[in-house]
């Protein structure tokens, strides 16, 4: 790959520092250069076709060549390519999108605020929560509770709320008082014989004990993904969210639903909060908000959050927070059209139906020697890889089995993602039954090839 000095791959190696990539390995391995997209497929610069089984980064809901989004962007570019929303300024697309989102919210929400990435939206949520506590004169109420395996982004605050080691190591995290609970992963974390309900009860007790030990007056908010995504597609156990919410309500702790992955159909309903009966005070959204055609994110806050913030901004003179591109008109126009497509084509219903088909297909692989657990809800799923089903262990180096299977899948024309040893599947919401079946068939062949490539001693 490096032997052609002017190849596109060589130039990538020479000039581009990649996010979430081993920078040293990249010098050898080089990039997979994606050239174009169509439906659920992308094509590399050699013309090879891949099923984009991660919808990019859990995000391209409407597929990779939706002309209506191109048209929406072009029309808005021609009319008003940019305007901001600081100092009382506004414009049609941002007003329409705000109204649309508040109308879609599963619980009464008061206002929408716009940002450009999930991380910025999480950062904003944290800042607004602290601002609110100060507004209420509760200067101690600042601690934040998250779960292990949480992913809430990579800005300084976002990375502090994220609970994955690679986001912490060597980055000198600085947000104090982040409390981490057990991840709600029954297969991995439950005690022998513990039912999902019993496990959920234990986690709610852990939460309550932590709040009491810290002092409820010091705890401001709980951040949670309805289904944890980047931490390995952790589908919560039955009754978990209901029990967690009871505890949070008892101690007047705000609930932030991080819907960055789950929002807009992924779990088979419009929001993960609907799927799990979550009643958040703040909802954070991104990804499928614009199908990632342009960077978009937003949060919604309820009246309980808005009122004190409004008062504090008046006391100070302004709400001193916002981004140059907050509520960007072209982004807002694309998001509106994207939401229209999701509704008109019932892509949420399709996600529910195709999700069931995908899960059935994956479950049919449960007897494969490398499959430890299959989990999922709607159109987001994971296959946890093991070499020893009894001990739930994979190869000695965590992630090595995931990387092996991932390589075979890529060879078979599937872009998936290995999260340590869990393979994630999160295809575009437009996927058809035949495409789901093709994906499962390619996975089976990838698993078989990975199994054949393993040394005999690796298996029990
Ligand atoms: N929250 C969740 C649940 C996410 O999955 C992500 C991104 N994968 C983020 C926040 C951060 O979003 P971004 O990468 O746009 O900053």
Boltz pocket constraint, residues with backbone or C-beta under 6 A from the ligand:
constraints:
  - pocket:
      binder: B
      contacts: [[A, 57], [A, 116], [A, 117], [A, 118], [A, 119], [A, 120], [A, 122], [A, 151], [A, 152], [A, 153], [A, 154], [A, 225], [A, 229], [A, 230], [A, 258], [A, 259], [A, 260], [A, 261], [A, 286]]
      max_distance: 6.0
